[in-house]
């Protein structure tokens, strides 16, 4: 038997746990937004190397976290929850 997906797609996350996960995902998104805005402000300050390289690394990590990870988390919760209530 070959199972290409390690996640059981028929299992539902209990509603109380799904609500807490949604709240945590929302809080994570808000915290990352602070980093995004701070990164933008730093980019306007004319940093010199190596600080400008570090800022570029920070931007890449923030982009990955905000553009993929939090969206994937929210999508996973939504797909595995019986209710469609959003937090």
trRosetta pair geometry for C-beta under 8 A, 3 or more apart (Angstrom, degrees):
i j d omega theta_ij theta_ji phi_ij phi_ji
3 6 7.4 103 123 -87 110 40
5 9 6.8 20 117 -37 150 107
8 11 4.4 63 99 -7 113 113
9 79 7.6 -51 -151 149 86 117
9 80 7.7 -120 -150 -91 48 91
11 80 6.6 7 95 -152 71 109
12 80 5.9 165 -134 174 42 65
12 81 6.3 97 -165 -121 89 25
12 82 5.1 29 -158 -43 147 89
13 17 5.4 -120 173 90 96 110
13 18 4.4 121 106 -69 117 96
13 21 7.0 -40 168 15 154 147
13 77 6.5 -51 33 -144 158 66
13 80 4.7 74 -13 121 98 103
13 81 5.1 -40 56 -82 101 77
14 17 4.7 76 67 15 89 107
14 18 6.7 -161 90 -11 40 90
15 18 5.5 -55 -141 37 31 113
15 19 6.3 33 159 -22 65 102
15 81 6.8 99 -104 -158 57 101
15 82 6.8 -58 -70 48 95 100
15 83 5.6 54 -117 8 109 128
16 19 5.9 -49 -149 31 30 112
16 20 6.7 27 152 -14 61 105
17 20 5.7 -56 -151 38 35 110
17 21 6.2 35 151 -19 67 107
18 21 5.6 -54 -144 39 32 112
18 22 6.3 35 154 -21 65 105
18 77 5.7 136 -148 -171 85 98
18 80 7.6 -167 -100 96 115 81
18 81 4.0 97 -133 -106 156 128
18 83 7.2 157 89 52 148 99
19 22 5.7 -53 -148 35 30 113
19 23 6.5 33 152 -20 63 104
19 85 7.5 -8 -95 94 95 119
19 87 6.3 113 -155 -55 68 131
20 23 5.6 -52 -149 35 33 113
20 24 6.3 32 153 -17 66 105
21 24 5.7 -54 -146 39 32 110
21 25 6.2 35 153 -21 65 105
21 73 7.7 -145 170 170 103 101
21 77 5.1 -174 111 -110 127 132
22 25 5.6 -52 -145 36 31 112
22 26 6.3 33 153 -20 64 105
22 74 7.3 73 -123 -125 74 79
22 77 5.8 169 -71 142 79 156
22 86 6.9 -168 -163 -156 142 49
22 87 4.0 127 125 23 120 120
23 26 5.7 -55 -151 35 30 113
23 27 6.4 29 151 -17 65 106
23 87 5.2 -71 -72 141 64 162
24 27 5.6 -52 -145 38 34 111
24 28 6.2 37 153 -21 65 104
25 28 5.6 -51 -147 35 31 114
25 29 6.4 34 152 -21 63 105
25 70 6.0 134 -166 -156 90 85
25 73 5.1 -176 -114 115 121 122
25 74 5.3 148 160 -74 153 82
25 77 6.8 -124 -22 -5 150 150
26 29 5.7 -53 -150 34 31 113
26 30 6.5 31 151 -18 64 104
26 87 5.7 -109 -26 109 143 102
27 30 5.6 -53 -149 36 33 112
27 31 6.4 33 153 -18 66 105
28 31 5.7 -55 -148 37 32 110
28 32 6.3 30 154 -17 65 107
28 70 6.0 -172 105 -107 115 113
28 73 7.9 17 64 69 148 160
29 32 5.8 -55 -146 38 30 110
29 33 6.5 38 151 -28 63 102
29 66 7.2 99 -136 -125 74 82
29 70 5.1 120 -82 -169 91 154
30 33 5.6 -49 -152 25 33 116
30 34 7.3 38 150 -21 60 95
31 34 5.9 -47 -164 24 39 113
31 35 7.1 34 143 -13 65 102
32 35 5.4 -52 -155 36 44 113
32 36 6.3 50 146 -24 71 101
32 62 6.4 150 -169 -148 96 84
32 65 5.5 -156 -125 118 139 122
32 66 5.1 174 140 -75 138 98
32 70 6.9 -129 18 -40 155 144
33 36 5.3 -46 -146 33 37 117
33 37 6.4 34 156 -16 66 103
33 66 7.7 107 -73 -109 60 132
34 37 6.0 -56 -148 39 29 107
34 38 6.2 27 154 -16 64 110
35 38 5.7 -56 -143 41 30 110
35 39 6.1 36 155 -24 65 107
35 58 7.5 -139 175 178 106 106
35 62 5.4 -161 118 -108 115 122
36 39 5.7 -56 -150 35 26 114
36 40 6.6 28 152 -20 62 104
36 62 5.5 156 -84 172 72 137
36 66 6.4 30 -68 -43 129 159
37 40 5.6 -49 -150 32 34 113
37 41 6.5 33 152 -18 65 103
38 41 5.7 -52 -149 36 34 111
38 42 6.4 35 152 -18 66 104
39 42 5.7 -54 -148 37 31 112
39 43 6.4 35 152 -25 64 104
39 55 6.6 142 -152 -161 82 86
39 58 5.5 -166 -112 121 117 118
39 59 5.6 146 177 -84 139 75
39 62 5.9 -123 -19 0 160 162
40 43 5.6 -55 -152 30 32 114
40 44 7.0 26 153 -17 63 103
41 44 6.0 -59 -157 33 35 108
41 45 7.1 41 147 -33 64 105
42 45 5.6 -53 -157 18 40 119
42 47 6.5 14 169 -35 89 130
42 55 5.4 -159 120 -119 124 126
42 58 8.0 25 67 73 149 150
43 47 7.7 -65 -114 11 34 110
43 55 6.2 155 -81 165 74 139
43 59 7.6 59 -70 -72 127 130
47 51 4.1 -115 -177 107 120 112
47 52 4.4 165 100 -70 100 73
47 55 5.8 130 51 -16 154 141
48 51 6.2 60 66 40 50 105
48 52 6.2 -76 166 -19 9 110
49 52 5.4 -56 -76 38 54 104
49 53 5.8 49 -133 -17 82 104
50 53 4.9 -49 -166 37 68 118
50 54 6.2 72 137 -25 82 98
51 54 5.5 -52 -149 35 37 113
51 55 6.4 41 151 -22 67 102
52 55 5.5 -48 -149 33 35 115
52 56 6.6 40 149 -22 63 102
53 56 5.5 -51 -152 33 35 114
53 57 6.6 37 148 -18 65 101
54 57 5.5 -50 -152 34 36 113
54 58 6.4 40 148 -21 65 103
55 58 5.4 -50 -149 35 34 116
55 59 6.4 40 151 -22 65 103
56 59 5.6 -49 -148 33 32 115
56 60 6.6 35 152 -20 62 103
57 60 5.7 -54 -152 34 32 112
57 61 6.5 28 153 -15 65 106
58 61 5.9 -59 -151 39 31 109
58 62 6.2 28 155 -17 67 109
59 62 5.8 -57 -143 39 29 110
59 63 6.1 32 157 -22 65 107
60 63 5.8 -53 -146 34 28 112
60 64 6.5 27 155 -17 62 105
61 64 5.8 -55 -149 36 31 110
61 65 6.2 26 155 -16 66 109
62 65 5.7 -58 -145 40 31 109
62 66 5.9 11 164 -3 69 112
63 66 6.4 -63 -135 48 23 95
63 67 5.1 1 174 0 65 127
64 67 6.4 -56 -113 50 16 97
64 68 5.6 -36 -167 33 56 116
64 69 6.5 51 142 -17 72 107
65 68 7.5 -50 -93 52 6 76
65 69 5.0 -39 -139 39 46 127
65 70 6.5 52 160 -21 65 98
66 69 7.7 3 -29 46 14 86
66 70 6.0 -11 -130 23 38 125
67 71 7.0 -31 165 1 28 127
68 71 6.2 -79 -150 44 18 106
68 72 5.9 15 163 -20 64 114
69 72 5.8 -56 -144 36 26 110
69 73 6.4 27 156 -20 62 106
70 73 5.5 -51 -147 35 34 115
70 74 6.4 33 155 -17 66 104
71 74 5.8 -54 -146 38 32 109
71 75 6.1 33 154 -19 65 109
72 75 5.6 -55 -145 39 30 113
72 76 6.2 34 155 -23 65 106
73 76 5.8 -53 -147 33 28 112
73 77 6.5 27 156 -17 63 105
74 77 5.8 -55 -149 36 31 110
74 78 6.2 29 154 -18 65 109
75 78 5.7 -57 -147 38 29 111
75 79 6.2 26 157 -17 66 110
76 79 5.9 -59 -145 39 27 108
76 80 6.2 -2 164 4 64 117
77 80 6.4 -78 -144 51 23 93
77 81 5.9 17 163 -22 66 122
78 81 6.2 -65 -136 34 23 108
78 84 7.3 43 -153 -131 91 68
81 84 7.6 146 99 -82 104 36
